[in-house]
Amino acid sequence: MDIIKAGIADLDLIVPLFDAYRQFYKQDVEPEKVRAFLHTRIQREESVIFLALMEGGREAMGFTQLYPSFSSVSMQRLWILNDLFVDPKHRKKGVATSLMNTARQLAEDTRSKGLMLETGKDNSHAQALYEKLGYKKEEDYFVYNLKV
């Protein structure tokens, strides 16, 4: 398996995975919108996408997408690990762990405060992976959202 930082030239590999990821969250199949969304994120350097490829680079196994942010209190960069998805036929092969370790390396290389992520309360498989990799569940703060 190879992990690469995805660019515009990799959209054909990312789009089906990203669309499947969205479908997991009950979203419509929209490959054209997905392509436009990802193209814009990559072109504007608004996110970093790591892509796990089978050796030879012709088949995508999974991806993670991170968005940069900052902590005002610590005055440091912070990465939001927003998306992680592994094609079901490639699960249980260490793909998610490899992608998560690559994300961690990005945080270290950019001297950031760390990585932040969220997952559903019922996503026990993801929670187990995150905790195995050293992530700690936030117990001191509440998270609020405002939909507009």
Phi and psi in degrees as GROMACS dihedral restraints (atoms count N, CA, C in turn):
[ dihedral_restraints ]
;  ai    aj    ak    al  type     phi  dphi    fc
    3     4     5     6     1  -119.0    20    10
    4     5     6     7     1   139.8    20    10
    6     7     8     9     1  -110.9    20    10
    7     8     9    10     1   125.8    20    10
    9    10    11    12     1  -124.1    20    10
   10    11    12    13     1   155.5    20    10
   12    13    14    15     1   -83.0    20    10
   13    14    15    16     1   119.2    20    10
   15    16    17    18     1   -74.3    20    10
   16    17    18    19     1   145.5    20    10
   18    19    20    21     1  -126.3    20    10
   19    20    21    22     1  -176.7    20    10
   21    22    23    24     1   -53.5    20    10
   22    23    24    25     1   -39.6    20    10
   24    25    26    27     1   -65.1    20    10
   25    26    27    28     1   -14.2    20    10
   27    28    29    30     1   -97.8    20    10
   28    29    30    31     1     5.3    20    10
   30    31    32    33     1   -58.2    20    10
   31    32    33    34     1   -37.5    20    10
   33    34    35    36     1   -60.8    20    10
   34    35    36    37     1   -28.6    20    10
   36    37    38    39     1   -83.4    20    10
   37    38    39    40     1   -34.9    20    10
   39    40    41    42     1   -79.6    20    10
   40    41    42    43     1   -41.5    20    10
   42    43    44    45     1   -53.4    20    10
   43    44    45    46     1   -49.0    20    10
   45    46    47    48     1   -61.8    20    10
   46    47    48    49     1   -37.9    20    10
   48    49    50    51     1   -65.8    20    10
   49    50    51    52     1   -46.0    20    10
   51    52    53    54     1   -64.4    20    10
   52    53    54    55     1   -39.2    20    10
   54    55    56    57     1   -66.1    20    10
   55    56    57    58     1   -40.2    20    10
   57    58    59    60     1   -64.3    20    10
   58    59    60    61     1   -39.6    20    10
   60    61    62    63     1   -58.6    20    10
   61    62    63    64     1   -46.3    20    10
   63    64    65    66     1   -64.7    20    10
   64    65    66    67     1   -37.8    20    10
   66    67    68    69     1   -64.9    20    10
   67    68    69    70     1   -34.0    20    10
   69    70    71    72     1   -56.8    20    10
   70    71    72    73     1   -33.7    20    10
   72    73    74    75     1   -95.7    20    10
   73    74    75    76     1    25.8    20    10
   75    76    77    78     1    65.5    20    10
   76    77    78    79     1    32.0    20    10
   78    79    80    81     1   -97.9    20    10
   79    80    81    82     1   157.0    20    10
   81    82    83    84     1   -68.5    20    10
   82    83    84    85     1   156.4    20    10
   84    85    86    87     1   -72.9    20    10
   85    86    87    88     1   118.4    20    10
   87    88    89    90     1  -146.3    20    10
   88    89    90    91     1    64.8    20    10
   90    91    92    93     1   -59.8    20    10
   91    92    93    94     1   -33.1    20    10
   93    94    95    96     1   -67.7    20    10
   94    95    96    97     1   -42.7    20    10
   96    97    98    99     1   -67.2    20    10
   97    98    99   100     1   -38.9    20    10
   99   100   101   102     1   -60.4    20    10
  100   101   102   103     1   -47.2    20    10
  102   103   104   105     1   -58.8    20    10
  103   104   105   106     1   -46.1    20    10
  105   106   107   108     1   -63.6    20    10
  106   107   108   109     1   -43.2    20    10
  108   109   110   111     1   -61.1    20    10
  109   110   111   112     1   -50.5    20    10
  111   112   113   114     1   -67.1    20    10
  112   113   114   115     1   -39.1    20    10
  114   115   116   117     1   -57.2    20    10
  115   116   117   118     1   -46.0    20    10
  117   118   119   120     1   -64.4    20    10
  118   119   120   121     1   -43.7    20    10
  120   121   122   123     1   -60.4    20    10
  121   122   123   124     1   -44.5    20    10
  123   124   125   126     1   -70.4    20    10
  124   125   126   127     1   -46.8    20    10
  126   127   128   129     1   -60.3    20    10
  127   128   129   130     1   -41.7    20    10
  129   130   131   132     1   -85.5    20    10
  130   131   132   133     1    -0.4    20    10
  132   133   134   135     1    55.4    20    10
  133   134   135   136     1    42.3    20    10
  135   136   137   138     1   -91.9    20    10
  136   137   138   139     1    -9.9    20    10
  138   139   140   141     1  -151.5    20    10
  139   140   141   142     1   166.3    20    10
  141   142   143   144     1  -119.7    20    10
  142   143   144   145     1   127.2    20    10
  144   145   146   147     1  -116.4    20    10
  145   146   147   148     1   124.0    20    10
  147   148   149   150     1  -103.7    20    10
  148   149   150   151     1   135.5    20    10
  150   151   152   153     1  -120.3    20    10
  151   152   153   154     1   128.1    20    10
  153   154   155   156     1   -92.9    20    10
  154   155   156   157     1   123.3    20    10
  156   157   158   159     1  -117.5    20    10
  157   158   159   160     1   146.2    20    10
  159   160   161   162     1   -63.3    20    10
  160   161   162   163     1   152.3    20    10
  162   163   164   165     1   -54.9    20    10
  163   164   165   166     1   133.7    20    10
  165   166   167   168     1   102.6    20    10
  166   167   168   169     1   -18.7    20    10
  168   169   170   171     1    74.1    20    10
  169   170   171   172     1    15.0    20    10
  171   172   173   174     1   -98.2    20    10
  172   173   174   175     1   -11.5    20    10
  174   175   176   177     1  -132.9    20    10
  175   176   177   178     1   127.9    20    10
  177   178   179   180     1   -85.1    20    10
  178   179   180   181     1   136.0    20    10
  180   181   182   183     1  -103.9    20    10
  181   182   183   184     1   -31.7    20    10
  183   184   185   186     1  -177.7    20    10
  184   185   186   187     1   173.5    20    10
  186   187   188   189     1  -152.0    20    10
  187   188   189   190     1   162.2    20    10
  189   190   191   192     1  -136.7    20    10
  190   191   192   193     1   145.1    20    10
  192   193   194   195     1  -124.6    20    10
  193   194   195   196     1   131.7    20    10
  195   196   197   198     1  -121.7    20    10
  196   197   198   199     1   141.5    20    10
  198   199   200   201     1  -114.1    20    10
  199   200   201   202     1   136.9    20    10
  201   202   203   204     1   -77.5    20    10
  202   203   204   205     1   145.1    20    10
  204   205   206   207     1  -147.8    20    10
  205   206   207   208     1  -173.4    20    10
  207   208   209   210     1  -142.4    20    10
  208   209   210   211     1   150.9    20    10
  210   211   212   213     1  -102.3    20    10
  211   212   213   214     1   117.6    20    10
  213   214   215   216     1   -68.5    20    10
  214   215   216   217     1   -38.7    20    10
  216   217   218   219     1   -64.2    20    10
  217   218   219   220     1   -48.3    20    10
  219   220   221   222     1   -88.8    20    10
  220   221   222   223     1   -10.0    20    10
  222   223   224   225     1    55.2    20    10
  223   224   225   226     1    47.6    20    10
  225   226   227   228     1  -134.8    20    10
  226   227   228   229     1   158.3    20    10
  228   229   230   231     1   -66.0    20    10
  229   230   231   232     1   151.1    20    10
  231   232   233   234     1  -140.2    20    10
  232   233   234   235     1   138.1    20    10
  234   235   236   237     1  -106.3    20    10
  235   236   237   238     1   133.3    20    10
  237   238   239   240     1   -99.1    20    10
  238   239   240   241     1   113.2    20    10
  240   241   242   243     1   -83.3    20    10
  241   242   243   244     1    95.5    20    10
  243   244   245   246     1   -86.2    20    10
  244   245   246   247     1   -35.6    20    10
  246   247   248   249     1  -135.7    20    10
  247   248   249   250     1   138.2    20    10
  249   250   251   252     1  -145.7    20    10
  250   251   252   253     1   125.1    20    10
  252   253   254   255     1  -148.4    20    10
  253   254   255   256     1   137.0    20    10
  255   256   257   258     1  -124.6    20    10
  256   257   258   259     1   130.3    20    10
  258   259   260   261     1   -53.4    20    10
  259   260   261   262     1   130.7    20    10
  261   262   263   264     1   -51.3    20    10
  262   263   264   265     1   -32.7    20    10
  264   265   266   267     1   -74.2    20    10
  265   266   267   268     1    -8.6    20    10
  267   268   269   270     1  -113.4    20    10
  268   269   270   271     1    10.4    20    10
  270   271   272   273     1   -74.9    20    10
  271   272   273   274     1   158.0    20    10
  273   274   275   276     1    68.6    20    10
  274   275   276   277     1    25.9    20    10
  276   277   278   279     1  -120.9    20    10
  277   278   279   280     1     8.3    20    10
  279   280   281   282     1    86.1    20    10
  280   281   282   283     1     9.0    20    10
  282   283   284   285     1   -65.0    20    10
  283   284   285   286     1   -49.4    20    10
  285   286   287   288     1   -60.9    20    10
  286   287   288   289     1   -42.2    20    10
  288   289   290   291     1   -62.1    20    10
  289   290   291   292     1   -43.4    20    10
  291   292   293   294     1   -62.8    20    10
  292   293   294   295     1   -42.7    20    10
  294   295   296   297     1   -65.0    20    10
  295   296   297   298     1   -42.1    20    10
  297   298   299   300     1   -64.7    20    10
  298   299   300   301     1   -39.7    20    10
  300   301   302   303     1   -66.8    20    10
  301   302   303   304     1   -34.7    20    10
  303   304   305   306     1   -67.2    20    10
  304   305   306   307     1   -39.8    20    10
  306   307   308   309     1   -62.3    20    10
  307   308   309   310     1   -41.9    20    10
  309   310   311   312     1   -61.5    20    10
  310   311   312   313     1   -40.9    20    10
  312   313   314   315     1   -63.0    20    10
  313   314   315   316     1   -38.9    20    10
  315   316   317   318     1   -59.5    20    10
  316   317   318   319     1   -44.9    20    10
  318   319   320   321     1   -61.4    20    10
  319   320   321   322     1   -42.5    20    10
  321   322   323   324     1   -67.0    20    10
  322   323   324   325     1   -44.5    20    10
  324   325   326   327     1   -63.8    20    10
  325   326   327   328     1   -30.0    20    10
  327   328   329   330     1   -96.3    20    10
  328   329   330   331     1    11.0    20    10
  330   331   332   333     1    51.0    20    10
  331   332   333   334     1    42.9    20    10
  333   334   335   336     1   -85.7    20    10
  334   335   336   337     1   167.0    20    10
  336   337   338   339     1   -66.1    20    10
  337   338   339   340     1   -33.8    20    10
  339   340   341   342     1   156.7    20    10
  340   341   342   343     1  -160.3    20    10
  342   343   344   345     1  -118.0    20    10
  343   344   345   346     1   144.5    20    10
  345   346   347   348     1  -126.8    20    10
  346   347   348   349     1   140.1    20    10
  348   349   350   351     1  -149.1    20    10
  349   350   351   352     1   166.5    20    10
  351   352   353   354     1  -137.9    20    10
  352   353   354   355     1   155.0    20    10
  354   355   356   357     1  -148.9    20    10
  355   356   357   358     1   162.5    20    10
  357   358   359   360     1   -66.7    20    10
  358   359   360   361     1   148.4    20    10
  360   361   362   363     1   -61.1    20    10
  361   362   363   364     1   -25.4    20    10
  363   364   365   366     1   -93.8    20    10
  364   365   366   367     1     2.1    20    10
  366   367   368   369     1   -91.6    20    10
  367   368   369   370     1    71.1    20    10
  369   370   371   372     1   -66.8    20    10
  370   371   372   373     1   -30.8    20    10
  372   373   374   375     1   -64.2    20    10
  373   374   375   376     1   -46.0    20    10
  375   376   377   378     1   -64.8    20    10
  376   377   378   379     1   -43.6    20    10
  378   379   380   381     1   -58.5    20    10
  379   380   381   382     1   -42.6    20    10
  381   382   383   384     1   -62.7    20    10
  382   383   384   385     1   -41.5    20    10
  384   385   386   387     1   -63.1    20    10
  385   386   387   388     1   -49.1    20    10
  387   388   389   390     1   -59.8    20    10
  388   389   390   391     1   -44.6    20    10
  390   391   392   393     1   -67.4    20    10
  391   392   393   394     1   -36.5    20    10
  393   394   395   396     1   -61.9    20    10
  394   395   396   397     1   -33.0    20    10
  396   397   398   399     1   -88.2    20    10
  397   398   399   400     1     5.0    20    10
  399   400   401   402     1    98.9    20    10
  400   401   402   403     1     2.2    20    10
  402   403   404   405     1   -71.4    20    10
  403   404   405   406     1   143.7    20    10
  405   406   407   408     1  -114.4    20    10
  406   407   408   409     1   135.0    20    10
  408   409   410   411     1   -70.9    20    10
  409   410   411   412     1   131.0    20    10
  411   412   413   414     1   -70.8    20    10
  412   413   414   415     1   125.0    20    10
  414   415   416   417     1  -116.4    20    10
  415   416   417   418     1   -12.0    20    10
  417   418   419   420     1   -95.9    20    10
  418   419   420   421     1   -11.5    20    10
  420   421   422   423     1  -131.8    20    10
  421   422   423   424     1   151.5    20    10
  423   424   425   426     1   -98.4    20    10
  424   425   426   427     1   149.2    20    10
  426   427   428   429     1  -108.7    20    10
  427   428   429   430     1   128.8    20    10
  429   430   431   432     1  -117.6    20    10
  430   431   432   433     1   148.8    20    10
  432   433   434   435     1  -130.4    20    10
  433   434   435   436     1   145.8    20    10
  435   436   437   438     1  -125.3    20    10
  436   437   438   439     1   116.9    20    10
  438   439   440   441     1   -88.4    20    10
  439   440   441   442     1   131.3    20    10
